[in-house]
Structures are given as structure tokens and as C-alpha cells.
Amino acid sequence: MKCPSCDYLNREKAKFCKECGARLELVCPKCGNRLDLEAKFCDECGKEKGEKDKAKKFITQALHIFEKLGTLHEPEKARKILNELL
């Protein structure tokens, strides 16, 4: 699976990118089905991904950019806070 943040090619069932640590899958909040990041709807129950998912993807990509630029000094702490918020 190709990482949407850094384009690294990970193994197909990977949940996180080996290169940048970005999440590579989402779980449907309604039925628990595993979703690809590109999915707009759950292929099991039909639930649409919400704005929260879009925000999380955007913030994850922004964190990756800050890490690459060297402006994020504590990336693990930032990811922990992000996961708690979202």
C-alpha cells in the first residue's frame, strides 16, 4: 500500500507507514470494517467517512511535512496528542 503522506510503498496489510509512521488504514465507526484511506464510503455498511477523517488525514500529512522540514521537535508527542484528540 502506498503511503498518502510520503509515497513509500508498504506491504499490503500494513496499518502504518514504515517510512513516516502515517496511518494507512481507517476503521469504519459504524461497523468496524477496515477502510483504505482513499475510501469515501465503507464497503461493508455504506457509511460515509466524516469530516473528522478528512481532518485527521490533513493533520497527519502536516505533521509529516513538519518532521521532514525539521521544525517538529517532538513528533511522537504530537502524534500521541493527535490520536487522543481524534
Contacts in CASP RR format, 6 or more apart in sequence:
PFRMAT RR
TARGET T0000
AUTHOR 0000-0000-0000
METHOD contacts of the structure
MODEL  1
MKCPSCDYLNREKAKFCKECGARLELVCPKCGNRLDLEAKFCDECGKEKG
EKDKAKKFITQALHIFEKLGTLHEPEKARKILNELL
1 9 0 8 1.000
1 10 0 8 1.000
1 11 0 8 1.000
1 12 0 8 1.000
1 13 0 8 1.000
1 14 0 8 1.000
1 24 0 8 1.000
1 36 0 8 1.000
2 8 0 8 1.000
2 9 0 8 1.000
2 10 0 8 1.000
3 9 0 8 1.000
3 10 0 8 1.000
3 17 0 8 1.000
3 19 0 8 1.000
3 20 0 8 1.000
3 22 0 8 1.000
3 24 0 8 1.000
4 22 0 8 1.000
4 37 0 8 1.000
4 38 0 8 1.000
4 57 0 8 1.000
4 61 0 8 1.000
5 17 0 8 1.000
5 20 0 8 1.000
5 21 0 8 1.000
5 22 0 8 1.000
5 60 0 8 1.000
5 61 0 8 1.000
5 64 0 8 1.000
6 17 0 8 1.000
6 19 0 8 1.000
6 20 0 8 1.000
6 22 0 8 1.000
6 64 0 8 1.000
8 17 0 8 1.000
8 18 0 8 1.000
8 19 0 8 1.000
8 20 0 8 1.000
10 17 0 8 1.000
10 18 0 8 1.000
10 19 0 8 1.000
10 24 0 8 1.000
14 24 0 8 1.000
15 23 0 8 1.000
15 24 0 8 1.000
15 25 0 8 1.000
16 22 0 8 1.000
16 23 0 8 1.000
16 24 0 8 1.000
17 24 0 8 1.000
20 64 0 8 1.000
20 67 0 8 1.000
21 64 0 8 1.000
21 79 0 8 1.000
22 60 0 8 1.000
22 61 0 8 1.000
22 64 0 8 1.000
23 37 0 8 1.000
23 56 0 8 1.000
23 60 0 8 1.000
24 37 0 8 1.000
25 34 0 8 1.000
25 35 0 8 1.000
25 36 0 8 1.000
25 37 0 8 1.000
26 34 0 8 1.000
26 35 0 8 1.000
26 36 0 8 1.000
26 37 0 8 1.000
26 39 0 8 1.000
26 49 0 8 1.000
26 53 0 8 1.000
27 33 0 8 1.000
27 34 0 8 1.000
27 35 0 8 1.000
28 34 0 8 1.000
28 35 0 8 1.000
28 42 0 8 1.000
28 44 0 8 1.000
28 45 0 8 1.000
28 47 0 8 1.000
29 47 0 8 1.000
30 42 0 8 1.000
30 45 0 8 1.000
30 46 0 8 1.000
30 47 0 8 1.000
31 42 0 8 1.000
31 44 0 8 1.000
31 45 0 8 1.000
31 47 0 8 1.000
32 44 0 8 1.000
33 42 0 8 1.000
33 43 0 8 1.000
33 44 0 8 1.000
33 45 0 8 1.000
35 42 0 8 1.000
35 43 0 8 1.000
35 49 0 8 1.000
37 57 0 8 1.000
39 49 0 8 1.000
40 48 0 8 1.000
40 49 0 8 1.000
41 47 0 8 1.000
41 48 0 8 1.000
41 49 0 8 1.000
42 48 0 8 1.000
42 49 0 8 1.000
52 86 0 8 1.000
55 86 0 8 1.000
56 82 0 8 1.000
56 86 0 8 1.000
59 82 0 8 1.000
59 86 0 8 1.000
60 82 0 8 1.000
63 72 0 8 1.000
63 75 0 8 1.000
63 78 0 8 1.000
63 79 0 8 1.000
63 82 0 8 1.000
66 72 0 8 1.000
66 75 0 8 1.000
67 75 0 8 1.000
72 78 0 8 1.000
END
